[in-house]
Every structure is written in structure tokens, then in C-alpha cells.
Amino acid sequence: MLIVQICVGSSCHLKGAPEIVSMFQAEIEKHKLEDEIVLTGSFCTGKCNRSGVTITVNDEHYPGITIENFREFFNEKILKTIQENRG
């Protein structure tokens, strides 16, 4: 089970957190991962970046996630990790 936390603090909110949340929800549904991902919000993780939102996956922080690089992040960090966990 992956625990994915999206920072929804004021800085990340202004940098697109609501859109990133919507994109995550759509991808989870598209790939039928509802039983494999816990998607939650978090307040500031202290990993602010000049652009983008900070996402934490199983306690590992990924700052700078934007609408433009979201798909690459999702494929490389989320789908790949789930596939590896499945064995």
C-alpha cells in the first residue's frame, strides 16, 4: 500500500495543489488503484520549492511537482513502485 500525501499548505495551494489532487484522483481511478493507494493531504512539509507542489510517498519527499511534470512523476514513482511491490 502506498501512502501519498499532497501538501495543501498555503504555498503549495497557490502553486497548484488542488489541480494535482484532481490529477491524482483521475489517475488512481483510471488505473484502478483504489485498493493500493491511500491519497491524503498534508500541511506544509517544509520542503517548499520555487515551483510546484511537494508530494510525499511513503515518507519520501518530492518537491516541485507541477501539472507539466505530473504524468512523468506518476509513471516513474507511483506506477513503478506499485509494480515492484506486486513482485
N, C-alpha and C positions, 0 to 999 in steps of 0.2 A: 504494500500500500504506500503510495506516495502522498506526502503531506505538502501541499503547495500553498504558500501564504503570499498574498499580494499586498504590498504596502498600500494603504489607503490614507496615510497621513497627508497633511495639507500639501506638502511639496509634491509628493507623488500623485496626489489627486489632481493637481494642476497640470502635471506632466502626462496625464492620460490614463490613470489607474482605472476609471470606470470603463473605458474602451477596452483595456487589457483584460479586465474581468469578463466582459462580454465575449471577447475573443476566446478566452479560456473555456467559458461555458459552452460555446458553439463547438469547439474542437473536442471537448470531452464527450459531448453528445454525438458528434459526427463519428468518432472512433469507438463509441460505446464503452467508455472508460469509467462510467459512473461508479462501478464497484472497485476501481483500482486507484482512484484519486480522491483525496479529501481537499477541496478547494475552500480556503478561508481568507479572510482579510486580516491584516495586522496594522498596528500603528507604526510609527517611524522605527526603522531598524538601525538607524544611524549610518546607513551606507548610501547616503544621498549622492547622486551623480548629477552632472550638469544637465543631462537629458535623460529622459526615460524613467521607468518605474523599477523599484527593487522588488525582486521576487525571490522568495526563499523556498528551496526544495529540500526537504529532509535536513534542515539546519545548514544548508549551504546557500550563501547569498549570491545573487546575480543582479547587480545594478545595471541600469541603462537599457532596460527592455522597452522598446518602442513599438508602435504599430508597424513600422517598417521592418524591424528585425524579429518580430514576434514569431512568425512561422518558422524561421530557422532555429530560434531558441526552442520552440515546442518540439520540433522534429529531433533536434540533437540532444536536448536534455530530458524531455519528458518521454516521448515515444521510445527513444533508445534505451532509457533506463527501465521502462516497463518491459520492453522486450528482453533485456538482460535479466530482469527479475523473474521472468517466466521460465527462463532456462532454455 
